[in-house]
């Protein structure tokens, strides 16, 4: 996960503080018996959600004349090849671009420094394994030579 900048941390902290203060004010108002605007307004009826794969109840119950009038609009929408998917894909690409902007990229000096460390480590372990292999081979040859005498 990318590291947050100081301004991002400050904004998040300020938002948390504001939420705490608002919750504290609401508790004080409830204790005083005052109703809030959210309690006074009636809840909005839920809008019908359209599914990508199922027909909505409006399409099923619609009169044939209404369906005939909607055909040109459906043909135009079919040409766009489901714009919902395109919007989701472009939104995904925007999110990726935003994440890549927040990445802390290494400098040329860092890349060079760590590349040298890796090459030196590979050379060291290569020499170490070669020497160890030679020693183990000599030991095994010696053991096998002794076993042929017995």
N, C-alpha and C positions, 0 to 999 in steps of 0.2 A: 504494500500500500504506500502511496506517495505521502511524503511528509507535508503537513500543513504549514503554510506560511504564518508569520506573526499576525498579519491582518486577518487571515481566516480564523485563527484561534481567537483573536479579539472579538470578531463579529459573532462567533459561536458563543463565547462567554457572555457577551452583551445580550444575545437572544435568550440564553438560559436565564439570565438575571431578570429580563423583562417578563418571561413566563412565570417566574417565581413571584414577582411583584403582582402580576395580574391575578394569579391564583390566591395570593394573600388578600387582595382587595375583594375578590369574589367571596372568600370566606367571611370577611368582615361584613359585607353586605348581607350575606345570608344570615349571619348572626343578628344583624339589626332588623331583619325581616323585610328588606327591600327586594322587590323582584327585579330581575335584570331584563333587558330588552329581548334577549334570546328566549326567556321564559314566556314573555307576553305574546310574541309573534307565533302564529300557528306554523307547524312544520309543513314544508312544501311536499306535495305528493311526489313520489318517485317517478321519474321519467322512464319510459320503456327503453330498455337497452337493446340495441340491435346486435344480433350475433352475425359473425362472418359466414357461418355455414347453414344456419336455419333461417327460414322465412319468419319475419315478425308477424304478430297477430294481425296487424293492420293489412299486410299483404294478403293474408288468407281470407279475411272477412271483407275485403274491399269489393265494391261493385265492379262488374265487368267494364263499365264505361270508364271508371276511375283507372282501372288497369290499362286500358287502351291509351289513355292520356299519358300514362307514365312510361310507356314503351320507348318513345324517343329519348327520354332522359336516361333510361337504362342502357340504351345502345351507346350513348355518349360516355356513360360511366364504364362500360365494358372496354372501350378503347383505351382507357387509362390503365388497364390491367391492375385493378385493386389498389387505389391510391393509399389505402391504410397501411399496406405492407411497405410501400415506398417511404411513407412518413416515418414508420418505425425504423427502417433501415438508415435513413438519413439522420434520424435522432441518435441511433447507435453510433454512427460515424462521428457525429459531433461530440458525443461523450468520449469516444476514443481519443479524439484530438485534444479535448480538455485534459484527459488523464496524461497524455504524452507531454503537455505543456508543464505539468506539475512535477514531472520526473526530474531528479537531480542528475544531470549527465556528467560523466567524468571529463576532466580536462585532458589535454594531450599529454601533459606531464604525468598524470595519474595512470593513463593507459600504458605509457612507456615504462614507468616504474614497475607496475604489476606484471607487465610482459617479461621484463628482465627477471623478476622474482620467479616466475613460472619456469622460464628457461633454465635458470640456475638450479632450481629444485629438480627438474627433469634430468639434468646432467648428473647431479649428485646421486640421485637414486639409481640412475643407469649404471654408473661406476660401482656403486655399492652392491647392486644385484649381480653384476659381472664378477666382482671379486668373491662374493659369497658363493656364486655358482661354481667358480674354479675350486674353491676350498672344499665344498661339498662333493664335487666330482672326484678330487684327489682322495678324500676319505672313503668314498664308495669303491673306488678302484683298489685302494689298500685293503678294504674289507673283503672284496671279492677275490683278491689275490691270496689272502690268508685262508679263505674257505676252500680254495682249490688244493692247498697243501694238506689239509686235514682229511 
